[in-house]
Each structure stands twice: as structure tokens, then as C-alpha cells.
Amino acid sequence: MKTRTIFALLLAATLVVPALAQNNSTPRPAATIQSSRLNPNSDGHKGRQRHRQDPLQPETREGFWAASTRSRARICRSANQPIRDRINELDELTAANSKAIKDTDLRAQQGIQLASARQRSRSARHRGRQQGAGGAADAQQAHTV
């Protein structure tokens, strides 16, 4: 009889401890979430800025289905407006990045063309000198004969 009660108490204790551990988890307050984020102005690269904003929070309103059709449309429009604003902002950032990439590519292509033109002119001058030196040697040789 005593062994059964001891066994029951041990079994109850092993089941209660994990249950208490799961229930004691408290959500983090918003202040600690804000302080644990990375600095939005730097990401380890000098001169670059990150455009990080807080995630969108939906507005909760009671009685959505009880509202009239126009009210529901207005509620949906106002709930989707922050999303549209964020999409427009990302489109602007994408356009700016695309323009910067195209400018960099154009400058790189111009640099490659300039280097190629310089190399061609150097090789042409070098060939001219070799031919000129060869022609002078032939003329001198013909003159001495």
C-alpha cells in the first residue's frame, strides 16, 4: 500500500513539473522587444542604412460583420492602407537600387572600354616602333652594301 502511494506521488510530481514549466512562460513586453532589435541605422556596413520598420499590426474592431457594406469596405481600405504604403515605399527603394546598379554598370563598362582603347593604342605604337626599327636596320644594311 505504501509503495503504491509513493509511486503515485512520484508519477504526479513528474507530470506536474513540466506542466508548471510550460505555464510559467510569460510573453516578453514590447519594451524589451524594441530594445533587443538591431540598430535600424546600421547593419555593419558604413554609409548604408537599413530600412527596418516594425511589423504591421492589424486593427482589431469588434462587430465587423455587423457593420454595413460601406463600413466594411472602409474598414478593409483603412486596414490595407499601411500595407499599400509599405509596398510603395519598397517600390521606391527598389527603383533607387536599380538606378544605382545601372549607374555602376555603366561606369564599369566605360572603364573597360577606356582600358581596352588604351591597350590597343599601346600595342599599335609598339608595333610601329618594331616596324620602324626593322625598316631602319634594312635601310642601313642596304646603304652599307
C-alpha positions, 0 to 999 in steps of 0.5 A: 500500500505504501509503495503504491502511494509513493509511486503515485506521488512520484508519477504526479510530481513528474507530470506536474513539473513540466506542466508548471514549466510550460505555464510559467512562460510569460510573453516578453513586453514590447519594451524589451522587444524594441530594445533587443532589435538591431540598430535600424541605422546600421547593419555593419556596413558604413554609409548604408542604412537599413530600412527596418520598420516594425511589423504591421499590426492589424486593427482589431474592431469588434462587430465587423460583420455587423457593420454595413457594406460601406463600413466594411469596405472602409474598414478593409481600405483603412486596414490595407492602407499601411500595407499599400504604403509599405509596398510603395515605399519598397517600390521606391527603394527598389527603383533607387537600387536599380538606378544605382546598379545601372549607374555602376554598370555603366561606369564599369563598362566605360572603364573597360572600354577606356582600358581596352582603347588604351591597350590597343593604342599601346600595342599599335605604337609598339608595333610601329616602333618594331616596324620602324626599327626593322625598316631602319636596320634594312635601310642601313644594311642596304646603304652599307652594301 
